[in-house]
Amino acid sequence: MRETKNLAAAPGGERNKRRVFIASAVALLLTAGFLFYLAFHFSHPQTELNQETPDGIRPFEKAWLAWLASGAKSPLEIPKDVDGRPLPFPDAVVRYLYSGKTGPVENADAPDDADLPGRFLSWLTPRLRCDQGSLPRANLAWDDVPEVYRRNETSLISSGKADLFGATAASVLLNAPGRPAPDAAFSLKARDLAAALLLRSYRNEGYLLLETLSPVLGGKDPEFDAWMGSATVMRAIDANTGLDKIGFVEKGMALIDKAVRAAPANLACRYVSINTRLSLPEFFSEQQTEAVDQIAFLTESLEKGAAFTFTGKNLEQETVGIDPAYLRSVLVFASARPGLDPKVTGTLRVLIDRVDRFTRMIGGES
């Protein structure tokens, strides 16, 4: 039998063992450092806001209550934290809004009128139950909802009311046991309300509403699939471990990429892809590079007059053009990202100049 030499006994074996040990230790330290960085990046901005004060009210809840007392009810003026981010809508404030401000409508079956959404909110709010981190819910079956509201459900969530209320109404109606499948118009409006929640930092609420819509729009509307991917990426912010955070990012980006492949001409999918990639920490440099490449593609398409699409009311792809002003805003946002490579910054400035030249050429203003 051939004798097998022990690696440690071979010439230089002890040195090789030390090298392996050092390399393993360095790799472990780098991995731990990366996980700590992700945890700090995603969770640090929330820490101070969520600390309770001696009176038991968290700082952002005080900001909401002060905002409500001021009478500034425009959804575009919701209070922000010290860094300018929209504050999450706290459970306590939802209860405050619903306490005595509205009551049930005595004649819910009154003829249709212009304030039907307002009457629906008045009918619905006393029946709501508020849970932290999710939209208010109501224990209502479909038959419990007055027929006039069931018949006009799309208009109830299309009233221009604050997005949280429209999304709450959509969620209650979608989750009512015994309801028929919603039509495309209602589903697409509910999708837009969920997207608005995500953009205003109602991450979990937006994700839950999209999840409710998944059986209706999943695989049928590429814009829904892209927003579902973006909402999944946002779940990394509240994940408990670094590995969970990475998992949410990878899963969400895979959903977005799948949506773009399914409808490469859909403009909304492109923008969701770009903005989600740009929102990732500096560590995901490859994703940021891909975002810049996609912006360059849209800039070239703008100059060529290429046509894109959006999901229409019947879930069919309809033609739309690129808005130069919005594309420019995306470019400006991208160029302001911290930690960008100087070459990337230079590329973005060139693209901004090209969009400006195109805008002047067609007679607009940059």
N, C-alpha and C positions, 0 to 999 in steps of 0.2 A: 504494500500500500504506500502511495506517495505521501510523504509527510507535508502537511500544510503548515506554512510558516505563519506565526503570529505577527500581525501587522505591527504591534507595538515592539516586538522583538527585532523587527527588520531594521536595517540601517535607516536612521532618520525617522523611525516610527514615533518616538516620543514627540519630536518636533511636529509631525503631522497631526498628532492628537491635539497638541496645543493650538495649532492653526484652526482645526475644526471647531474646537471649543470657543476660541475667540470669535470666529466668523458667526457661530450660532448665537453667541451673546450679543454681538452687534446687531444681527438681524432681529433678535427679540427686542432689543432696546428701540430700534427703528420702528418696529410694529407697534410697540406700546406708545411711543411718541406720536405716531400717526393717529392712533385711536384716541389719545388724549386731545390731540388737536381738533379732531372732528367733534368730540363731545363738547369741547370748549366753544368751538365756532357755532354749533347749532343751539346750545343751551344757555350760554352766558348771557345773551341779550334778554332772556326771559326771567333771569333770577331775581333781579331787583324789582321788576314789576309785580312778581307774584308773591313777594314777601308781605305777610300781614303786619299791619300796624297795631299798636296797643288796643285800639278800639275795634279790632277785628275786621276792618275793611281794607282790602288791598289797594295800593295806590291807583291802579288803573280804574278800579271801581269808583273811587272818589272823582277821578277825572270825568268819567261818564256821568255821574250824578250832577256834577257842576255843569256839564254840557247840556244835560236835559233841563236843568233849572234855568239856563240862560235862554231857552226857547229856540235855540238854533237846531232845528229839526232836519235840515237838509242832509241827505246821506253823503253828500260831497264834503261835508264839514265835520265828519266824525272826529272825535279827539284822537290825538297822536301822542306817542311817547317822545322821549327826549331826542331820539334819533329820527323823528318824523314818520315812524311806522304807524299805521292805523292800529288802535288798541283792540284787543279781543273783546267781544261783547259778553260781559259777565252775567252769570245766572241771576245775581241779585238785582241787576238793573232791569233784566227782562221782567222780573216780578214787579219792580217799581212801575214800569211802563203799563203793566196790566192791572194795577191795583186801583180800582175805582175810576179810571179814566174813561172806560167804555163799559157798556153793559149789553145784554142780549137785545137784539132787535125783536120787538114784539110781533111784527108781521114780516117774517122772513120770506114769505111767498108773495110779497108785493110785486107789482109789475116791474119789469126791467127798467133801470134808470141809469143815469150817468155815474151815480155814486154806488153802484152795485159792489165794487171792490171794498169801499169803505164800510158798507153795511155788513159785508161778509166778515171783515176783520172784527167789527163790533160783535157779531154773532159768535165768532170763533174764539176770541181772546179769553172769555171766562171759562172756556172748556179746555184750556191748554195746561199742560204740566211741564215745568221747566227742569231740565237736567243739565248739569255742568258738562260742557264740551260737546253738546249736541243741540240740534234745533229743538225748540219746544214741540211737544207731542200732544195729541188728543186721542182719547179712547173712543173713537167714532167709527162705526161701520158706514159703508157707502150709503145705505138706506137711511142712516141718521141725518145725512146732509140734505137740507131742503132742495127740492127738485130744481128750483131756479138757479141755485149755485152749481149743482151738478151739470146743468145744461150749459152754463156759461163759465166753466172752470178755467178756460184759457184766459178769458178777460179778467178773471179774478187775480191772476198772477202777472198781468201785463199792465198794471195800472200806473206804473211809475212810482209806487210807494217805495219806502226804504227797502233795500234788497233783502234784509233779514226777514221782514214780514212777508214779502212775496215768496221767499224761499220756504218759510215756515208753512204758508198756505199750500205750496206745491207738495211739500213733504207730507203734510197731513192728508191731502187728497190722494196722493200716490199710495200711501200705506193703509188706506181705509179698506178693511176686509170686505170682499164682495164687489169691489169696483171692477168695471170692464177695463180692457187694455186702453190706455190713453192714446189719443190721436197724435200725429206727428207734431202739430202746431204746439200743443201743450207740452210735449216732451222736449222739444227744442227750446222753448221758453224756460222750462225748468233747468235745462242744461246751462243756459246763459246765466240764470240766477246762481247756480252752483259755481260757475266760473267767476262771477262777480264776488261771491263770498271768498273764494281763494285769493283773488287780487286784493281783497281788503283784510287779509290775515285771519279770516275765519276758516282755518285750515281743516279742522276736523268736521265742522258743519258742512263745508263744501264737499269734502270727500264722502261723507255719509249720504248726501243728496245724490251725488253721482253714482254711488253704489246702488241706491234705490232704483236709479234709471238704467242700470246696466242691462237688465233683461230686455228692456225696450229698445235701447239705442246701441248697445255693445255690438260691434262688428257691422253695424248698419250705417253709422254716422262716423266718419273718420275724425271729425272735430271732437266728438264725444270721447273717442278713444285717446286722442291726444291730451285732452283735459284730464282724463282719468290717469294718464301717465304722469302729468304734472302734479296732480293731487297726491299720487303715490310718492313722488320725490319729496314733496313737502312733509310727508309723514316722518321723514328722517329728522326733522327739527325736534320732534317730541319723542323720538326713540330713546330707549334707556341705555343702549350700549353702542359702541363704535361699529361693531359688526352689523348690528341691526340697521344703523344709519346707512352704511355702505349697501346693504341689501335692498333697502327701499330706493336708493338712488339708482342702482343697477336695474331693478325691476321696473321702475318708472320710466327710465330712459329707453328700455326695451319696448315698452308700450308705445311711447312716442315715435320711436323709429319705425315700428310696425305700422302706425297710422300714416306716417309720411310715405312709406313704401306703397301702402294701399291706395293712397290718393296723392301722388307727387305734385299735382297741380293745385291742391287745396291750399289756399293762402293762409287760412287760420292755422292749419296744422304746422305750416312752416314757421309762423310767428310764435306759436306755443313752443315749438322745438327750440327756436333761437333764444327766447326769453328764459326758458327753463335752464338751458345750458349756461347762460350768462349769470344765473342766480346761484350757481354752485360755487363752493369754496375754491380758492386759488389752486388747491391741490389737483383739481380735475382740469388740468390745463388742456388735455386733449379734447375735452368737451367744449371748452371755450374756443379752441381753434376751429372745431367743426362749426360752431355758431358763427364765427367770422366768415368761414367759407360759404355758409348759407346766406349770410347777408350780402356777400359779394355776388352770389348767384342772383339774388333778387334785384340788386342794383343793375346788373347787366340785363336782366329781364325787363326792368323798367325802361331802360334806354332802347331796347328793341321793340317795345310795345307788346310784349308777350301777354297772353291772356291766362288768367288763373281761374280758380273755381271756389265756390263756397257751398255748403249744404243748404239747399232750399227747403221750402215748407213741406214738400213731399218726400224729403230725404233724397232728392236727386241733386247731382252736382250742377250748379248754375254758374254762368260766366261772370267774372268780376276782374277789374283791373287793380293795379297796385297804386295805393295812395302815396304820393311822394312825401307828403308831410309826415305821415305815420312812419314810413320807412326811415326818414331822417331822424325822428325821435328815437327809434330803435338804435340807430347808429350812434347817436349822442350818448344814450344810456350805456351802450357797449364800450365806448371810448372812455367813460368815466369809471370803469371797473378798476379796483385797486389791483396791483400786482401784475398788470399786463406787460408782456414783452414789448420793448420799445418798437420793434418792427411791426408788431400787431397794431399798436397805437398809430403808427405811421400809415398803415394800410387803411385803418378806419377813417383817418382824416382825409385820405385821398378819396375814399368812397363818399364821405360827406360832401366834398367839393363836387364830385360827379353828380350827386343828387341835386345840389344847388344849381349847377349849370343846366341840368335838365329842367328844373322848375322855372328858371329864367327863360329858357328857350320856349316853353309853352305859355309864357306870359304870367306865371304866378309869382309868388314871393316865397323865399326860403325861410 
